[in-house]
Amino acid sequence: MKIGICDDNAEERNHLASICKELGYDNIDLYISGEDYLTRNTLPDVLFLDIGMNDIDGLEIKEFLERT
């Protein structure tokens, strides 16, 4: 399973990645912003989104994914 973590806070991003690794998931992509996620054009099986990011927030990404 491929996991994506999109959060502009490095500490939060890394903490969530550590939890996923402890649970046995190693295929984890980290995104530093909503724009970073959208420009890489990847589709993880599970995507953790930070709601409050500076550029494109998690709700905007969710809406984009629902439309596409």
N, C-alpha and C positions, 0 to 999 in steps of 0.2 A: 504494500500500500504506500502510495506517495502522499506525503503530508506537506502542506504549505503553511507558513506562518508569516503573516503580513502585519508588521507593527513598527512604528517609527521609533519606539523606545527599545534600544539594544538590550537593556537588562531584562525587560519583559519577554522579548523575542527569544533570548537565549535561555531564560528560565523555562519557558514553554517547550522549547526544543529539548532541554534536559529531561523534562518529564516524559516526553514522547520516547526518548532514547531509553529511559529506565523501563518503559513499558514494552520495549523490544522493537521499536520502529527506528530504522536507520536511514530511510530514504526521505530526507527532510530538506525542503528548500526554504531559505529565509529571504524575505523581501523587506527592504527598509522603508518602503512607502507604497501607497496605492499605485502611483505611477510606475514604480519599479516592477510591481506585479504585472501590470497591463503591458508593459513594453517587452517583458520576457516571453509573453505568449505561451504560458504553460498551463496545464490543467491538472492540478493535484486531485487525488481522490477525496481528501479532506482539506479544507482551507480555513484556518483560524484568522479572523479579521479584527483588527483594532477599529473600533467605531470612530474614535476621535483622532484622526491624523490631519496634518496640515494641508496637504494637496488634495488628493482624492481619498475620501474616507471609506471606511468599511461598508457603510450602507450604500454608497454609490457603486462600489465594486459589486455588491450583492445584486443591486438592480441591473447592472450591466450584464452580469452572468445570467440572470433570469431572462433577459431579452435575447441573448445569443444562444 
